[in-house]
Every structure is written in structure tokens, then in C-alpha cells.
Amino acid sequence: MTGGKNRGFTLLEVLLAALILGLGLTGILVSMSQAQKMMMSSTELETAQEVMDLGDMAYPLEETKEEDDLDVRETRATELWDLVTEERMTSEQREKFHGYVWERENLDRNISEDDDKRMNGLRRVRITVTWGERGRGSGKAERETYVTLWRKPDE
């Protein structure tokens, strides 16, 4: 007489357990991948902020006397470093700043007299740091930008 209970799992239960385990592992792997991308992005943004600081030290907006001096062409981060400090860059710093470019641009260069009066002599100035695959047609260049205001100092 075999009135005992079945011991073991049916094929359907095993497949369902495998499916649930697979979905869970997939979710974990996707989360890890996104966390790694976020870490890389935060490192790049931190470096971009350092380059912005270097640019602000090399070309201080507060010391700019003339509107024509607001525009500063693209300047490599290593050049900014040389302008700001007499210390030599370490190889780690050189690698960290490689490919980062700082630029400052007067957004109100061709402002009308009416707009100049309305803005009371204020000028919008955009500071941009660019890094990545610039100019290679891949469209993978990244940039961080902020806009600030400048007014010609009273003489």
C-alpha cells in the first residue's frame, strides 16, 4: 500500500524556480552595471569641476576689465594648470586631465544699445568644460556648462 506523499519537485516547479532566480540575477546585474556607469560619470564630473576651478583661477572673471577680454579660447586643462601653479603635474594628474578643455564665452557680445540699457550693463558669460571624443564625429563628447554674469567695473 503506497499512501505516502510525493517527495521531490515537479518539472513545472523547477522551471518556475529557475525563471524566478534568472529574473533576480538579471536585475542584480543590471543594477551593478548602472552603478558602475554612475561612478564613472561622477568621476568625470568631479574632474570637470576641478577644470572649471582651474579656469576660474587662471582667468578670473572679477579681474576682467574689458568686455573684449571675456572670451577665452579653448584651453587645455594642462595649460590652465601651468598658468595657475608652478608645480609640475604628476603623471596621474596628467592622465586625469587629459582631453579636458575649458572655454569662456561672452553670450551678449553683439547686444543692442536698448538691450544694454535694459540689462544695466550686465553680460552673460558661459563657461564650458568639454571632454571625451571631441571633434571625431562620434558625438560622444561630454560637457559641463554654467552661465554667470559680469559687469564692467566702475573706473
C-alpha positions as CSV (number, residue, x, y, z in Angstrom):
1,M,0.0,0.0,0.0
2,T,1.5,3.3,-1.1
3,G,-0.4,6.0,0.5
4,G,2.7,8.1,1.1
5,K,3.4,11.7,0.0
6,N,5.4,12.5,-3.1
7,R,8.8,13.7,-2.2
8,G,10.5,16.0,-4.7
9,F,9.5,18.7,-7.2
10,T,7.6,18.5,-10.4
11,L,9.3,19.8,-13.6
12,L,6.9,22.8,-13.6
13,E,8.1,23.8,-10.1
14,V,11.7,23.5,-11.1
15,L,11.2,25.6,-14.2
16,L,9.3,28.3,-12.3
17,A,12.1,28.4,-9.6
18,A,14.8,28.7,-12.3
19,L,12.8,31.5,-14.0
20,I,12.5,33.5,-10.8
21,L,16.2,33.0,-10.0
22,G,17.1,34.1,-13.5
23,L,15.0,37.3,-13.3
24,G,16.5,38.1,-9.9
25,L,20.1,37.7,-11.1
26,T,19.3,39.8,-14.2
27,G,18.0,42.6,-12.0
28,I,21.2,42.5,-9.9
29,L,23.5,42.5,-12.9
30,V,21.6,45.5,-14.5
31,S,21.8,47.4,-11.2
32,M,25.5,46.7,-10.9
33,S,26.1,48.0,-14.5
34,Q,24.1,51.2,-13.8
35,A,26.0,51.8,-10.6
36,Q,29.3,51.4,-12.4
37,K,28.2,53.9,-15.1
38,M,27.1,56.3,-12.3
39,M,30.5,56.0,-10.6
40,M,32.4,56.7,-13.9
41,S,30.1,59.7,-14.6
42,S,30.6,61.2,-11.1
43,T,34.4,60.9,-11.5
44,E,34.2,62.7,-14.9
45,L,32.0,65.4,-13.4
46,E,34.3,65.8,-10.5
47,T,37.3,66.3,-12.8
48,A,35.2,68.7,-14.9
49,Q,34.6,70.8,-11.8
50,E,38.3,70.8,-11.0
51,V,39.0,72.1,-14.5
52,M,36.3,74.8,-14.1
53,D,38.1,75.8,-10.9
54,L,41.4,75.9,-12.7
55,G,40.0,78.1,-15.5
56,D,38.4,80.4,-13.0
57,M,41.8,80.8,-11.2
58,A,43.7,81.2,-14.5
59,Y,41.3,83.7,-16.0
60,P,39.4,85.3,-13.0
61,L,36.2,87.0,-14.1
62,E,36.4,89.5,-11.3
63,E,39.7,90.9,-12.7
64,T,38.4,91.2,-16.2
65,K,38.2,94.9,-17.0
66,E,37.1,95.0,-20.7
67,E,34.2,93.2,-22.4
68,D,36.5,92.1,-25.2
69,D,38.5,90.1,-22.6
70,L,35.6,87.9,-21.6
71,D,36.1,85.5,-24.4
72,V,38.8,82.9,-23.8
73,R,39.5,80.4,-26.4
74,E,39.5,76.7,-25.7
75,T,42.3,76.0,-23.3
76,R,43.5,72.5,-22.3
77,A,43.4,71.7,-18.6
78,T,47.2,71.1,-18.6
79,E,47.7,74.6,-19.9
80,L,45.4,76.0,-17.2
81,W,47.4,74.1,-14.6
82,D,50.7,75.7,-15.8
83,L,49.1,79.2,-15.6
84,V,47.8,78.6,-12.0
85,T,50.7,76.8,-10.4
86,E,54.4,76.4,-10.7
87,E,54.2,72.8,-9.6
88,R,54.7,70.2,-12.2
89,M,51.8,67.8,-12.9
90,T,52.3,64.3,-11.8
91,S,51.7,61.5,-14.4
92,E,48.4,60.7,-12.6
93,Q,47.2,64.3,-12.8
94,R,48.2,64.5,-16.5
95,E,46.2,61.3,-17.2
96,K,43.3,62.6,-15.2
97,F,43.1,65.9,-17.0
98,H,43.9,64.5,-20.5
99,G,41.3,65.6,-23.0
100,Y,39.6,68.2,-20.8
101,V,39.2,71.7,-22.4
102,W,38.0,74.9,-20.7
103,E,36.4,77.8,-22.5
104,R,34.7,81.1,-21.6
105,E,32.3,82.9,-23.9
106,N,30.5,86.3,-23.8
107,L,26.9,85.4,-24.8
108,D,26.0,89.1,-25.2
109,R,28.8,90.1,-27.5
110,N,26.5,91.7,-30.1
111,I,23.9,93.2,-27.8
112,S,21.9,96.2,-29.0
113,E,22.0,99.5,-27.1
114,D,18.4,99.1,-26.0
115,D,19.1,95.7,-24.5
116,D,22.3,97.0,-23.0
117,K,20.4,99.7,-21.1
118,R,17.7,97.2,-20.1
119,M,20.3,94.9,-18.7
120,N,22.1,97.7,-17.0
121,G,25.5,96.8,-18.5
122,L,25.3,93.1,-17.3
123,R,26.8,90.5,-19.6
124,R,26.0,86.8,-19.6
125,V,29.2,84.7,-19.7
126,R,29.1,80.9,-20.4
127,I,31.9,78.7,-19.0
128,T,32.2,75.3,-20.6
129,V,34.4,72.2,-19.9
130,T,34.4,69.6,-22.7
131,W,35.9,66.1,-22.6
132,G,35.6,62.8,-24.4
133,E,35.6,62.2,-28.2
134,R,35.5,65.8,-29.3
135,G,35.7,66.5,-33.0
136,R,35.8,62.9,-34.1
137,G,32.3,62.8,-35.4
138,S,31.2,60.2,-32.9
139,G,29.1,62.6,-30.9
140,K,30.4,61.2,-27.6
141,A,31.8,64.4,-26.3
142,E,30.5,65.4,-23.0
143,R,30.3,68.9,-21.5
144,E,29.5,70.7,-18.3
145,T,28.4,74.3,-18.6
146,Y,27.3,77.1,-16.4
147,V,26.3,80.7,-17.0
148,T,27.3,83.6,-14.8
149,L,27.0,87.4,-15.0
150,W,29.7,90.1,-15.5
151,R,29.5,93.9,-15.4
152,K,32.3,96.2,-16.4
153,P,33.9,97.6,-13.3
154,D,33.5,101.3,-12.5
155,E,36.5,103.3,-13.3
